[in-house]
Structure formats: structure tokens, C-alpha cells
Amino acid sequence: MGKDMKKRNDKRKNRGKLTALLCTVLLTSLCWGNIVFAMDYVQNLANGAIFPNLKWVVIIAVIWLILSNGIKRNYVAALVTLVVGGVVLFFVSNPTKLEEIGNLIGGTIFNG
């Protein structure tokens, strides 16, 4: 009887996962038109509110991580955080540089 109960429980778990997946697919297919129409609003929100303030979010996150690593006396992690944070801050401040680098790499790879 123990094996039968285990098989039933496994089937119930799998059925629950399948139901969740099907519900997600259905909801996504129903909302797809709304997602397409909302993209313009999301882009305006990102350009108007998120991108200008993203620099400060990166600065605060880097300072917080450096301080938390310094308190733990993990100076190597603090130094790596400083370097990586500087690179991220550079690309956040100059997003066109990332596009230029991507185009250069893509042109080198695909155009030979």
C-alpha cells in the first residue's frame, strides 16, 4: 500500500504542476495584446523615471555592499565590488557605449 500512495502523491504533484503551467500559458495568451499595447507606456516610464534614478540605485548598492564586506573584514570582496560597481555605473551612465561594444563584437564575429 505504501508504493501505491507514493505513486498517487507523485501523480497529484505532477498534475498540480501541469495545471499551473497551463494556467500560466492561458493567462499569457489572453494578456498578450495588453502587453503589446502597454510597451509604449513602459518605455516612457523607463525613460522618464527609472533610467535617471538608476545611477543612484547603483551607487547606493555599491556603497552598501562595500560597507557590509568591510565590516566582515572581507577586503577582497569589497575591492571586487568596487571595480564591478564602477563598470556597472559606467554602463548605466553611458548606455550607448554598451550598444557600440555589442555592435563592434557582433560585426567582428558575423562579418569576419
Rosetta constraint file for C-alpha pairs under 8 A:
AtomPair CA 1 CA 5 HARMONIC 6.35 0.50
AtomPair CA 2 CA 6 HARMONIC 6.29 0.50
AtomPair CA 3 CA 7 HARMONIC 6.22 0.50
AtomPair CA 4 CA 8 HARMONIC 6.25 0.50
AtomPair CA 5 CA 9 HARMONIC 6.17 0.50
AtomPair CA 6 CA 10 HARMONIC 6.13 0.50
AtomPair CA 7 CA 11 HARMONIC 6.13 0.50
AtomPair CA 8 CA 12 HARMONIC 6.13 0.50
AtomPair CA 9 CA 13 HARMONIC 6.16 0.50
AtomPair CA 10 CA 14 HARMONIC 6.15 0.50
AtomPair CA 11 CA 15 HARMONIC 5.94 0.50
AtomPair CA 12 CA 16 HARMONIC 6.08 0.50
AtomPair CA 13 CA 17 HARMONIC 6.28 0.50
AtomPair CA 14 CA 18 HARMONIC 6.10 0.50
AtomPair CA 15 CA 19 HARMONIC 6.05 0.50
AtomPair CA 16 CA 20 HARMONIC 6.20 0.50
AtomPair CA 17 CA 21 HARMONIC 6.20 0.50
AtomPair CA 18 CA 22 HARMONIC 6.14 0.50
AtomPair CA 19 CA 23 HARMONIC 6.11 0.50
AtomPair CA 20 CA 24 HARMONIC 6.18 0.50
AtomPair CA 21 CA 25 HARMONIC 6.25 0.50
AtomPair CA 22 CA 26 HARMONIC 6.11 0.50
AtomPair CA 23 CA 27 HARMONIC 6.07 0.50
AtomPair CA 24 CA 28 HARMONIC 6.01 0.50
AtomPair CA 25 CA 29 HARMONIC 6.10 0.50
AtomPair CA 26 CA 30 HARMONIC 6.19 0.50
AtomPair CA 27 CA 31 HARMONIC 6.08 0.50
AtomPair CA 28 CA 32 HARMONIC 5.89 0.50
AtomPair CA 31 CA 35 HARMONIC 6.24 0.50
AtomPair CA 32 CA 36 HARMONIC 6.34 0.50
AtomPair CA 33 CA 37 HARMONIC 6.34 0.50
AtomPair CA 34 CA 38 HARMONIC 5.95 0.50
AtomPair CA 35 CA 39 HARMONIC 6.27 0.50
AtomPair CA 37 CA 41 HARMONIC 7.95 0.50
AtomPair CA 38 CA 42 HARMONIC 6.25 0.50
AtomPair CA 39 CA 43 HARMONIC 6.07 0.50
AtomPair CA 40 CA 44 HARMONIC 6.22 0.50
AtomPair CA 41 CA 45 HARMONIC 6.13 0.50
AtomPair CA 42 CA 46 HARMONIC 6.05 0.50
AtomPair CA 43 CA 47 HARMONIC 6.08 0.50
AtomPair CA 44 CA 48 HARMONIC 5.88 0.50
AtomPair CA 45 CA 49 HARMONIC 5.59 0.50
AtomPair CA 45 CA 50 HARMONIC 6.77 0.50
AtomPair CA 46 CA 50 HARMONIC 4.69 0.50
AtomPair CA 46 CA 51 HARMONIC 5.84 0.50
AtomPair CA 47 CA 51 HARMONIC 5.64 0.50
AtomPair CA 47 CA 52 HARMONIC 7.48 0.50
AtomPair CA 48 CA 52 HARMONIC 7.17 0.50
AtomPair CA 49 CA 53 HARMONIC 6.70 0.50
AtomPair CA 50 CA 54 HARMONIC 5.92 0.50
AtomPair CA 51 CA 55 HARMONIC 7.46 0.50
AtomPair CA 53 CA 57 HARMONIC 6.60 0.50
AtomPair CA 54 CA 58 HARMONIC 6.28 0.50
AtomPair CA 54 CA 92 HARMONIC 7.22 0.50
AtomPair CA 55 CA 59 HARMONIC 6.29 0.50
AtomPair CA 55 CA 89 HARMONIC 6.45 0.50
AtomPair CA 55 CA 92 HARMONIC 6.31 0.50
AtomPair CA 55 CA 93 HARMONIC 6.64 0.50
AtomPair CA 56 CA 60 HARMONIC 6.08 0.50
AtomPair CA 57 CA 61 HARMONIC 6.05 0.50
AtomPair CA 58 CA 62 HARMONIC 6.05 0.50
AtomPair CA 58 CA 85 HARMONIC 7.18 0.50
AtomPair CA 58 CA 88 HARMONIC 7.65 0.50
AtomPair CA 58 CA 89 HARMONIC 6.46 0.50
AtomPair CA 59 CA 63 HARMONIC 6.18 0.50
AtomPair CA 59 CA 85 HARMONIC 7.68 0.50
AtomPair CA 59 CA 89 HARMONIC 7.42 0.50
AtomPair CA 60 CA 64 HARMONIC 6.04 0.50
AtomPair CA 61 CA 65 HARMONIC 6.11 0.50
AtomPair CA 62 CA 66 HARMONIC 6.06 0.50
AtomPair CA 62 CA 81 HARMONIC 6.63 0.50
AtomPair CA 62 CA 82 HARMONIC 6.71 0.50
AtomPair CA 62 CA 85 HARMONIC 5.82 0.50
AtomPair CA 63 CA 67 HARMONIC 6.11 0.50
AtomPair CA 64 CA 68 HARMONIC 6.11 0.50
AtomPair CA 65 CA 69 HARMONIC 6.05 0.50
AtomPair CA 65 CA 78 HARMONIC 7.14 0.50
AtomPair CA 65 CA 81 HARMONIC 7.03 0.50
AtomPair CA 66 CA 70 HARMONIC 5.95 0.50
AtomPair CA 66 CA 77 HARMONIC 7.82 0.50
AtomPair CA 66 CA 78 HARMONIC 4.72 0.50
AtomPair CA 66 CA 79 HARMONIC 7.68 0.50
AtomPair CA 66 CA 81 HARMONIC 6.49 0.50
AtomPair CA 66 CA 82 HARMONIC 7.02 0.50
AtomPair CA 67 CA 71 HARMONIC 6.12 0.50
AtomPair CA 67 CA 78 HARMONIC 7.68 0.50
AtomPair CA 68 CA 72 HARMONIC 6.49 0.50
AtomPair CA 69 CA 73 HARMONIC 6.22 0.50
AtomPair CA 69 CA 74 HARMONIC 5.13 0.50
AtomPair CA 69 CA 75 HARMONIC 6.64 0.50
AtomPair CA 69 CA 77 HARMONIC 6.44 0.50
AtomPair CA 69 CA 78 HARMONIC 5.45 0.50
AtomPair CA 70 CA 74 HARMONIC 5.74 0.50
AtomPair CA 70 CA 75 HARMONIC 5.96 0.50
AtomPair CA 70 CA 78 HARMONIC 6.42 0.50
AtomPair CA 74 CA 78 HARMONIC 6.47 0.50
AtomPair CA 75 CA 79 HARMONIC 6.15 0.50
AtomPair CA 76 CA 80 HARMONIC 6.19 0.50
AtomPair CA 77 CA 81 HARMONIC 5.97 0.50
AtomPair CA 78 CA 82 HARMONIC 6.18 0.50
AtomPair CA 79 CA 83 HARMONIC 6.33 0.50
AtomPair CA 80 CA 84 HARMONIC 6.04 0.50
AtomPair CA 81 CA 85 HARMONIC 5.66 0.50
AtomPair CA 82 CA 86 HARMONIC 6.04 0.50
AtomPair CA 83 CA 87 HARMONIC 6.42 0.50
AtomPair CA 84 CA 88 HARMONIC 6.18 0.50
AtomPair CA 85 CA 89 HARMONIC 5.93 0.50
AtomPair CA 86 CA 90 HARMONIC 6.09 0.50
AtomPair CA 87 CA 91 HARMONIC 6.42 0.50
AtomPair CA 88 CA 92 HARMONIC 6.07 0.50
AtomPair CA 89 CA 93 HARMONIC 6.01 0.50
AtomPair CA 90 CA 94 HARMONIC 6.06 0.50
AtomPair CA 91 CA 95 HARMONIC 5.28 0.50
AtomPair CA 91 CA 97 HARMONIC 6.79 0.50
AtomPair CA 91 CA 98 HARMONIC 6.34 0.50
AtomPair CA 94 CA 98 HARMONIC 7.52 0.50
AtomPair CA 95 CA 99 HARMONIC 6.85 0.50
AtomPair CA 96 CA 100 HARMONIC 6.20 0.50
AtomPair CA 97 CA 101 HARMONIC 6.17 0.50
AtomPair CA 98 CA 102 HARMONIC 6.15 0.50
AtomPair CA 99 CA 103 HARMONIC 6.12 0.50
AtomPair CA 100 CA 104 HARMONIC 6.11 0.50
AtomPair CA 101 CA 105 HARMONIC 6.16 0.50
AtomPair CA 102 CA 106 HARMONIC 5.93 0.50
AtomPair CA 103 CA 107 HARMONIC 5.85 0.50
AtomPair CA 104 CA 108 HARMONIC 6.11 0.50
AtomPair CA 105 CA 109 HARMONIC 6.15 0.50
AtomPair CA 106 CA 110 HARMONIC 5.89 0.50
AtomPair CA 106 CA 111 HARMONIC 7.81 0.50
AtomPair CA 107 CA 111 HARMONIC 5.28 0.50
AtomPair CA 107 CA 112 HARMONIC 7.42 0.50
AtomPair CA 108 CA 112 HARMONIC 5.56 0.50
